[in-house]
C-alpha cells in the first residue's frame, strides 16, 4: 500500500512540474521562462541540400513501369527545371539489373521497379519510396500534381 501511495505522489509531482513549465494563456506566455522554453521548441527551417529522385526499373519494363518513370521526368522538367539545372534535384532512370548500378540499388534498398526520393540535409540522408505514384498513372495530370506537391514538401524540409 505504501508503494502505491509513493508512486501516485511521484506521478502527481512529475505531472504538475511539466504542466507548470508549459503554461500559456492563448498565445501569450505567462512568464519569460515559459517563453524561452517555447522558443527552443519552435521548429527550425530545414535547408535541403539536395534531392535525388530515381526511377528504378528492370531491364524489361511493363507499361506501368515506363509510365511511372516518364511522368516523373515530365513533372521535374515542367515544374523543377531550375532545381534540376542547379543540381539541387537529381533525376535519373536506373536499371537495377545492371552491375554498375548495384551500389545505388543497395544504398536505396531497392527490390523492384519503384520511384525513390533521397533527401540530403546537412550530414543526414533519408530515403523514401513513393508507392502512391503507381495509383496515379491512369491520369497524367493527377500524377504530376501529386508528385509536384511531394517534391515541394521535400524542398521545404517536410
C-alpha positions in Angstrom: 0.0 0.0 0.0 2.8 2.4 0.8 4.5 1.8 -2.6 1.2 2.7 -4.4 0.9 6.0 -2.5 4.6 6.9 -3.3 4.0 6.1 -6.9 0.9 8.2 -7.1 2.5 11.1 -5.3 5.6 10.9 -7.6 3.3 10.9 -10.7 1.4 13.9 -9.4 4.7 15.8 -8.8 6.0 14.9 -12.3 2.7 15.9 -13.9 2.5 19.2 -12.1 6.1 20.2 -12.9 5.8 19.5 -16.6 2.4 21.3 -16.9 3.7 24.3 -15.0 6.6 24.9 -17.3 4.4 24.8 -20.4 1.5 27.0 -19.2 0.3 29.6 -21.6 -2.9 31.7 -21.9 -3.9 31.8 -25.6 -0.7 32.5 -27.5 0.8 34.7 -24.7 3.5 33.3 -22.4 2.9 33.6 -18.7 6.5 34.3 -17.8 9.8 34.7 -19.6 11.0 31.2 -18.7 7.9 29.7 -20.4 8.6 31.9 -23.5 12.2 30.7 -23.6 11.1 27.1 -23.5 8.6 27.6 -26.3 11.1 29.4 -28.5 13.6 26.5 -28.0 10.9 24.0 -29.2 9.9 26.1 -32.3 10.7 24.1 -35.4 13.7 25.4 -37.3 13.6 25.9 -41.0 15.3 23.0 -42.6 17.6 23.6 -45.6 17.6 20.8 -48.1 21.0 20.4 -49.7 19.9 18.0 -52.5 17.1 15.7 -53.6 17.8 12.6 -55.6 14.8 11.2 -57.4 15.4 7.9 -59.0 13.1 5.7 -61.1 14.4 2.2 -60.6 13.4 -0.3 -63.1 14.3 -3.7 -64.5 15.8 -4.3 -68.0 12.4 -5.4 -69.2 9.7 -2.9 -68.3 6.0 -3.1 -68.4 3.8 -0.2 -69.4 3.2 0.9 -65.8 7.0 0.9 -65.0 7.7 3.0 -68.1 4.8 5.4 -67.3 6.0 6.0 -63.7 9.4 7.0 -64.9 8.2 9.1 -67.9 5.7 11.0 -65.8 8.3 11.6 -63.1 10.7 13.0 -65.7 8.0 15.2 -67.2 6.9 16.5 -63.8 10.5 17.5 -63.0 11.1 19.1 -66.4 7.9 21.0 -66.2 8.0 22.3 -62.6 11.5 22.0 -61.3 13.7 23.0 -64.3 15.7 25.5 -62.2 16.4 23.0 -59.4 17.5 20.3 -62.0 19.8 22.8 -63.7 21.4 23.9 -60.5 21.8 20.4 -59.2 19.5 20.7 -56.2 17.4 18.0 -57.7 19.0 15.0 -59.4 16.8 12.7 -61.5 17.7 9.5 -63.4 16.2 6.3 -64.7 18.3 3.5 -63.1 18.3 -0.1 -64.4 18.6 -2.2 -61.2 19.7 -5.2 -63.2 22.9 -3.7 -64.3 26.1 -4.3 -62.2 27.3 -0.7 -62.4 24.1 0.4 -60.5 24.5 -2.1 -57.6 25.8 0.5 -55.2 22.9 2.9 -55.8 20.4 0.0 -55.6 22.0 -1.1 -52.3 22.0 2.5 -50.9 18.3 2.9 -51.5 17.3 -0.7 -50.6 15.6 -1.2 -53.9 13.9 -4.6 -54.5 12.0 -3.9 -57.8 10.6 -1.2 -60.0 10.0 1.9 -57.9 10.3 5.6 -57.5 12.6 6.8 -54.7 13.4 10.2 -53.2 16.7 10.7 -51.3 16.9 13.8 -49.2 20.2 15.3 -48.1 20.0 17.7 -45.2 23.4 18.6 -43.7 25.0 15.4 -42.7 21.7 13.5 -42.8 20.5 11.3 -45.7 17.0 9.8 -45.8 15.4 7.6 -48.5 11.7 7.2 -49.1 9.9 5.0 -51.7 6.8 6.7 -53.1 4.3 4.0 -53.8 1.3 6.3 -54.4 2.6 7.2 -57.9 1.6 3.7 -59.1 -2.1 4.5 -58.3 -1.9 7.7 -60.3 -0.6 6.5 -63.7 -4.1 6.4 -65.2 -4.3 10.2 -65.0 -1.2 12.1 -66.0 -2.4 15.4 -64.6 -3.2 13.8 -61.2 0.2 12.1 -61.2 2.1 15.3 -62.0 0.1 17.3 -59.5 0.7 14.8 -56.8 4.4 14.4 -57.4 4.9 18.1 -57.7 3.3 18.5 -54.2 5.6 15.8 -52.7 8.7 17.4 -54.2 7.7 20.8 -53.0 7.2 19.4 -49.4 10.6 17.8 -49.5 12.2 21.0 -50.7 10.5 22.8 -47.8 12.0 20.4 -45.3 8.9 18.3 -44.7 
